[in-house]
Structures are given as C-alpha cells and as structure tokens.
Amino acid sequence: MKKPIAGSMAVLLSVPAFAGGYSYEQQTTNFMGWDILPYVTLRGGATYGNLNYRFNDEKKSVAQNTYQLRAALGLAMYDTARFEVEGSFFTKGKDTKRFGDIADVEVTSENIELMANAYMNIGHYKYIQPFAGLGAGLAFVETKGESAAYSKSKDNTAFSGMATLGLEMPFGCYSVDVAARYNYIDVQSGLHNFSGDIGVRYKF
C-alpha cells in the first residue's frame, strides 16, 4: 500500500509546475453570494484500530495496524467550509488472541467506507489554516476469526462516523492537508480507528 500512496502523491504534487499563474480567486464561481470551488483530493496514511471482537462466547479487544487510502470529490465555500463525498480503503488488519480454551485465534478485518464529510475552517489564516470536520456514512466490513480447528467470518454493512482535526497549507490551486481522525464503525462490539494522514487537494 505504501508504494501506490507514494506514487499518487508524487503525480499530484508534480502538476503545479504546469499551472503557472493559476490563482485560487480566478477559479471560484459565485452562487447565491458564496464563492464555490469544486475539488478532488487524495489522502494516504496509517491507522491504529481497536476491534471489540467476540469469539467462543468471549469478547476481546483486538489491536490492528493498517494503512489507508482516501479519495474524495467536494465543493469548497471559499475561506469558510467544505463538503465532500469520500471513499476510504483500508489494508487488512490482524492480531492473534486467546478466546477461552481456544488459543492462537487470528482475528482479521477488512473494510471500505463511503462517507459524506463536512469541514469548517477555524479562524482565517493565510499560510496554515486549521480546520475541523465531521463525517457519516456506511462501512462494508468483513471480520474473521480463525484457529487450527475453528473458523468464523461475517460480512457487515454498518454505520460509520468520523471526527477530524487538521491543518491546510494552500499553494495556488493546490492544498496540502495534514489531519488526525477518529473513526467509529458499528460492527461487532465496535471498531475504533485512530488515523493520521496527509493529502493533496486540486481545486478546479
């Protein structure tokens, strides 16, 4: 997962060299008094996940480290707020636990999310802009518990919610975002994801 993220970032970051003189203000479209700016964004990062998993009539907290790739299409209200639809893709998370009399149970989870996110700027700054966000949507999750003698798997479509704090650094028609996220997925007895990512936004 690291190589696709790094390659995608390199491609996006190389394009400003061909966009000379293209300013943010020139791109905006006024709609009912608001300066509207469409954008696309690509984000990559790492996630620490905590899955409360039940197996063999016992519940354990399972730690899972994964990588993530997020892609979104959105609209920005100049210097105020952003609204977007985002698809999130996570690598497989896994950990090994004992559940009662069954040892060495490998617990894995894989999930894809479709989210609607809203972000609001905190104050008004020229070079580094803090922002906060909330999101809600659906997660498509497969969880599995396997040992030498037992196997249990389940596919779920579940509610997903997300809270975000981040910093935006604008560069003409591009912005670099650095964000910390908490993501809850209502699967099993709860999947809690704590993520950090960096992203590049291209503003049309």
C-alpha positions as a LaTeX table, in Angstrom:
\begin{tabular}{lrrr}
\hline
Residue & $x$ (\AA) & $y$ (\AA) & $z$ (\AA) \\
\hline
Met1 & 0.00 & 0.00 & 0.00 \\
Lys2 & 2.91 & 2.40 & 0.66 \\
Lys3 & 4.08 & 2.38 & $-2.98$ \\
Pro4 & 0.67 & 3.29 & $-4.54$ \\
Ile5 & 0.22 & 6.11 & $-2.00$ \\
Ala6 & 3.71 & 7.49 & $-2.62$ \\
Gly7 & 3.30 & 7.26 & $-6.41$ \\
Ser8 & $-0.08$ & 9.00 & $-6.37$ \\
Met9 & 1.25 & 11.79 & $-4.17$ \\
Ala10 & 4.22 & 12.31 & $-6.48$ \\
Val11 & 1.94 & 12.64 & $-9.53$ \\
Leu12 & $-0.37$ & 15.12 & $-7.82$ \\
Leu13 & 2.50 & 17.21 & $-6.45$ \\
Ser14 & 4.23 & 17.41 & $-9.84$ \\
Val15 & 1.28 & 19.05 & $-11.64$ \\
Pro16 & 1.68 & 22.58 & $-10.10$ \\
Ala17 & 4.79 & 23.01 & $-12.27$ \\
Phe18 & 2.43 & 23.23 & $-15.28$ \\
Ala19 & $-0.14$ & 25.50 & $-13.61$ \\
Gly20 & 1.80 & 28.77 & $-13.57$ \\
Gly21 & $-0.18$ & 31.86 & $-12.61$ \\
Tyr22 & $-3.43$ & 29.97 & $-11.96$ \\
Ser23 & $-4.81$ & 31.60 & $-8.82$ \\
Tyr24 & $-7.40$ & 30.42 & $-6.32$ \\
Glu25 & $-9.60$ & 33.50 & $-6.79$ \\
Gln26 & $-9.79$ & 33.02 & $-10.56$ \\
Gln27 & $-11.34$ & 29.58 & $-10.16$ \\
Thr28 & $-14.25$ & 30.39 & $-7.85$ \\
Thr29 & $-17.87$ & 30.57 & $-9.06$ \\
Asn30 & $-20.32$ & 32.79 & $-7.24$ \\
Phe31 & $-23.55$ & 31.03 & $-6.26$ \\
Met32 & $-26.15$ & 32.82 & $-4.10$ \\
Gly33 & $-23.45$ & 35.00 & $-2.57$ \\
Trp34 & $-20.99$ & 32.16 & $-1.94$ \\
Asp35 & $-17.72$ & 31.58 & $-3.79$ \\
Ile36 & $-17.96$ & 27.89 & $-4.73$ \\
Leu37 & $-14.89$ & 25.87 & $-5.69$ \\
Pro38 & $-15.01$ & 22.16 & $-6.72$ \\
Tyr39 & $-12.04$ & 19.96 & $-5.86$ \\
Val40 & $-10.69$ & 16.43 & $-5.86$ \\
Thr41 & $-8.39$ & 15.08 & $-3.17$ \\
Leu42 & $-6.22$ & 12.05 & $-2.48$ \\
Arg43 & $-5.10$ & 11.16 & 1.05 \\
Gly44 & $-2.88$ & 8.44 & 2.46 \\
Gly45 & $-1.86$ & 7.47 & 5.97 \\
Ala46 & $-1.77$ & 4.95 & 8.77 \\
Thr47 & $-4.41$ & 3.72 & 11.22 \\
Tyr48 & $-4.38$ & 2.12 & 14.66 \\
Gly49 & $-7.59$ & 0.13 & 15.04 \\
Asn50 & $-9.20$ & $-1.36$ & 18.11 \\
Leu51 & $-11.84$ & $-4.02$ & 17.36 \\
Asn52 & $-14.02$ & $-5.40$ & 20.16 \\
Tyr53 & $-14.42$ & $-8.94$ & 18.84 \\
Arg54 & $-16.49$ & $-11.82$ & 20.25 \\
Phe55 & $-15.39$ & $-15.42$ & 19.62 \\
Asn56 & $-16.10$ & $-18.64$ & 21.54 \\
Asp57 & $-18.50$ & $-16.72$ & 23.86 \\
Glu58 & $-15.73$ & $-14.36$ & 24.96 \\
Lys59 & $-15.05$ & $-10.75$ & 23.95 \\
Lys60 & $-11.54$ & $-9.37$ & 23.48 \\
Ser61 & $-10.08$ & $-6.04$ & 22.41 \\
Val62 & $-8.04$ & $-6.68$ & 19.25 \\
Ala63 & $-5.39$ & $-4.17$ & 18.10 \\
Gln64 & $-4.92$ & $-3.84$ & 14.33 \\
Asn65 & $-2.49$ & $-1.59$ & 12.45 \\
Thr66 & $-3.42$ & $-0.79$ & 8.85 \\
Tyr67 & $-2.72$ & 1.64 & 6.01 \\
Gln68 & $-5.43$ & 3.74 & 4.36 \\
Leu69 & $-6.09$ & 5.46 & 1.06 \\
Arg70 & $-8.87$ & 8.05 & 0.80 \\
Ala71 & $-10.22$ & 9.70 & $-2.37$ \\
Ala72 & $-12.87$ & 12.44 & $-2.35$ \\
Leu73 & $-14.82$ & 14.82 & $-4.58$ \\
Gly74 & $-16.06$ & 18.01 & $-2.97$ \\
Leu75 & $-17.13$ & 21.65 & $-3.01$ \\
Ala76 & $-15.38$ & 24.37 & $-1.03$ \\
Met77 & $-17.04$ & 27.59 & 0.09 \\
Tyr78 & $-14.08$ & 29.97 & $-0.16$ \\
Asp79 & $-12.37$ & 30.61 & 3.20 \\
Thr80 & $-15.26$ & 29.05 & 5.17 \\
Ala81 & $-16.27$ & 25.41 & 4.74 \\
Arg82 & $-16.03$ & 22.28 & 2.55 \\
Phe83 & $-18.43$ & 19.44 & 1.76 \\
Glu84 & $-17.37$ & 16.18 & 0.09 \\
Val85 & $-18.12$ & 12.55 & $-0.68$ \\
Glu86 & $-15.20$ & 10.27 & 0.19 \\
Gly87 & $-14.28$ & 6.64 & $-0.45$ \\
Ser88 & $-11.85$ & 5.08 & 2.04 \\
Phe89 & $-9.87$ & 1.88 & 1.53 \\
Phe90 & $-8.02$ & 0.09 & 4.34 \\
Thr91 & $-5.48$ & $-2.73$ & 4.19 \\
Lys92 & $-6.20$ & $-5.91$ & 6.18 \\
Gly93 & $-5.82$ & $-5.60$ & 9.94 \\
Lys94 & $-4.93$ & $-8.66$ & 12.00 \\
Asp95 & $-3.99$ & $-9.77$ & 15.50 \\
Thr96 & $-3.80$ & $-13.06$ & 17.41 \\
Lys97 & $-5.63$ & $-13.68$ & 20.71 \\
Arg98 & $-6.75$ & $-16.48$ & 23.03 \\
Phe99 & $-10.52$ & $-16.84$ & 23.44 \\
Gly100 & $-11.31$ & $-19.10$ & 26.38 \\
Asp101 & $-9.93$ & $-22.58$ & 25.69 \\
Ile102 & $-9.05$ & $-21.74$ & 22.05 \\
Ala103 & $-5.54$ & $-20.35$ & 21.62 \\
Asp104 & $-3.89$ & $-18.60$ & 18.67 \\
Val105 & $-7.07$ & $-17.25$ & 17.10 \\
Glu106 & $-6.13$ & $-14.89$ & 14.26 \\
Val107 & $-8.67$ & $-12.06$ & 14.04 \\
Thr108 & $-8.71$ & $-10.08$ & 10.79 \\
Ser109 & $-10.83$ & $-7.25$ & 9.44 \\
Glu110 & $-11.08$ & $-5.58$ & 6.04 \\
Asn111 & $-13.23$ & $-2.56$ & 5.32 \\
Ile112 & $-14.20$ & 0.01 & 2.69 \\
Glu113 & $-16.12$ & 3.15 & 3.63 \\
Leu114 & $-18.30$ & 5.62 & 1.76 \\
Met115 & $-18.59$ & 8.87 & 3.72 \\
Ala116 & $-20.17$ & 12.32 & 3.48 \\
Asn117 & $-17.86$ & 14.82 & 5.21 \\
Ala118 & $-18.20$ & 18.47 & 6.23 \\
Tyr119 & $-15.21$ & 20.64 & 7.24 \\
Met120 & $-15.18$ & 24.09 & 8.82 \\
Asn121 & $-12.20$ & 26.44 & 8.96 \\
Ile122 & $-11.12$ & 27.57 & 12.44 \\
Gly123 & $-10.30$ & 31.26 & 12.12 \\
His124 & $-8.85$ & 32.79 & 8.96 \\
Tyr125 & $-5.14$ & 32.39 & 8.26 \\
Lys126 & $-3.16$ & 32.85 & 5.07 \\
Tyr127 & $-0.46$ & 30.18 & 5.12 \\
Ile128 & $-1.59$ & 27.48 & 7.60 \\
Gln129 & $-5.34$ & 27.10 & 8.09 \\
Pro130 & $-6.69$ & 24.91 & 10.95 \\
Phe131 & $-9.95$ & 23.06 & 10.31 \\
Ala132 & $-12.34$ & 20.62 & 11.99 \\
Gly133 & $-14.69$ & 18.13 & 10.41 \\
Leu134 & $-17.45$ & 15.60 & 10.93 \\
Gly135 & $-18.49$ & 12.74 & 8.66 \\
Ala136 & $-21.06$ & 9.96 & 8.47 \\
Gly137 & $-21.69$ & 7.10 & 6.09 \\
Leu138 & $-21.51$ & 3.36 & 5.53 \\
Ala139 & $-18.73$ & 0.85 & 6.08 \\
Phe140 & $-18.56$ & $-2.52$ & 4.32 \\
Val141 & $-16.64$ & $-4.76$ & 6.70 \\
Glu142 & $-15.52$ & $-8.38$ & 6.70 \\
Thr143 & $-14.41$ & $-9.77$ & 10.08 \\
Lys144 & $-12.93$ & $-13.21$ & 10.55 \\
Gly145 & $-11.68$ & $-15.32$ & 13.45 \\
Glu146 & $-9.61$ & $-18.41$ & 12.61 \\
Ser147 & $-7.72$ & $-21.04$ & 14.59 \\
Ala148 & $-6.42$ & $-24.50$ & 13.76 \\
Ala149 & $-9.83$ & $-26.05$ & 14.45 \\
Tyr150 & $-12.36$ & $-23.21$ & 14.20 \\
Ser151 & $-13.30$ & $-20.53$ & 11.71 \\
Lys152 & $-15.91$ & $-17.77$ & 11.87 \\
Ser153 & $-16.40$ & $-14.97$ & 9.34 \\
Lys154 & $-19.05$ & $-12.34$ & 8.76 \\
Asp155 & $-19.77$ & $-9.57$ & 6.24 \\
Asn156 & $-21.43$ & $-6.43$ & 7.58 \\
Thr157 & $-22.77$ & $-3.16$ & 6.25 \\
Ala158 & $-22.61$ & $-0.79$ & 9.20 \\
Phe159 & $-22.86$ & 2.86 & 10.22 \\
Ser160 & $-19.58$ & 4.78 & 10.23 \\
Gly161 & $-18.90$ & 8.16 & 11.87 \\
Met162 & $-15.76$ & 10.29 & 11.81 \\
Ala163 & $-14.33$ & 13.38 & 13.56 \\
Thr164 & $-11.31$ & 15.24 & 12.15 \\
Leu165 & $-8.84$ & 17.95 & 13.17 \\
Gly166 & $-6.29$ & 19.18 & 10.64 \\
Leu167 & $-4.17$ & 21.86 & 9.02 \\
Glu168 & $-4.41$ & 23.10 & 5.43 \\
Met169 & $-1.42$ & 24.61 & 3.59 \\
Pro170 & $-2.55$ & 26.28 & 0.31 \\
Phe171 & $-0.32$ & 26.55 & $-2.77$ \\
Gly172 & $-2.29$ & 28.25 & $-5.56$ \\
Cys173 & $-4.77$ & 25.77 & $-6.99$ \\
Tyr174 & $-3.43$ & 23.04 & $-4.66$ \\
Ser175 & $-3.63$ & 22.49 & $-0.94$ \\
Val176 & $-1.76$ & 20.04 & 1.29 \\
Asp177 & $-3.78$ & 18.79 & 4.26 \\
Val178 & $-2.45$ & 17.08 & 7.38 \\
Ala179 & $-5.17$ & 15.51 & 9.54 \\
Ala180 & $-5.82$ & 13.40 & 12.63 \\
Arg181 & $-9.05$ & 11.37 & 12.57 \\
Tyr182 & $-11.20$ & 9.28 & 14.88 \\
Asn183 & $-13.46$ & 6.85 & 13.03 \\
Tyr184 & $-16.10$ & 4.63 & 14.69 \\
Ile185 & $-17.69$ & 1.70 & 12.85 \\
Asp186 & $-20.71$ & $-0.03$ & 14.37 \\
Val187 & $-19.55$ & $-3.59$ & 13.69 \\
Gln188 & $-19.14$ & $-6.48$ & 16.15 \\
Ser189 & $-18.94$ & $-4.68$ & 19.53 \\
Gly190 & $-17.36$ & $-1.59$ & 17.95 \\
Leu191 & $-14.35$ & $-0.82$ & 15.74 \\
His192 & $-12.42$ & 2.30 & 16.76 \\
Asn193 & $-9.89$ & 3.70 & 14.26 \\
Phe194 & $-7.34$ & 6.39 & 15.13 \\
Ser195 & $-5.69$ & 7.70 & 11.95 \\
Gly196 & $-3.19$ & 10.22 & 10.69 \\
Asp197 & $-2.93$ & 11.14 & 7.01 \\
Ile198 & $-1.57$ & 13.64 & 4.53 \\
Gly199 & $-3.49$ & 14.64 & 1.43 \\
Val200 & $-3.31$ & 16.80 & $-1.68$ \\
Arg201 & $-6.35$ & 18.71 & $-2.97$ \\
Tyr202 & $-6.60$ & 20.01 & $-6.53$ \\
Lys203 & $-9.08$ & 22.87 & $-6.88$ \\
Phe204 & $-10.72$ & 23.23 & $-10.31$ \\
\hline
\end{tabular}
